[in-house]
């Protein structure tokens, strides 16, 4: 059997996202170091969209999206970890062009 590469096509309303790589610790706006092990509440994270299904309407490949990583499915493709979720599980989309938004920028 040959070792052919297969293209991945997401189905229906599924979105494939890779979490933005961050260091384990964070800094507060006051400069206090917060260790990676500190958890106060559920934390939403930003990720980049790498694939969308045919029924996805609001995001496209390359968009930055906000979501809860704890309730998603993880898959590994060529050594990279991705999360697969429904479009409705996304909380926000960060794009360069938008008609309405929060007025906040990444």
HELIX and SHEET records of a PDB file:
HELIX    1   1 UNK A   69  UNK A   71  5                                   3    
HELIX    2   2 UNK A   87  UNK A   89  5                                   3    
SHEET    1   A 6 UNK A  73  UNK A  77  0                                        
SHEET    2   A 6 UNK A  80  UNK A  86 -1                                        
SHEET    3   A 6 UNK A  14  UNK A  19 -1                                        
SHEET    4   A 6 UNK A  45  UNK A  52 -1                                        
SHEET    5   A 6 UNK A  64  UNK A  67 -1                                        
SHEET    6   A 6 UNK A  90  UNK A  94 -1                                        
SHEET    1   B 2 UNK A  26  UNK A  27  0                                        
SHEET    2   B 2 UNK A  33  UNK A  34 -1                                        
END                                                                             
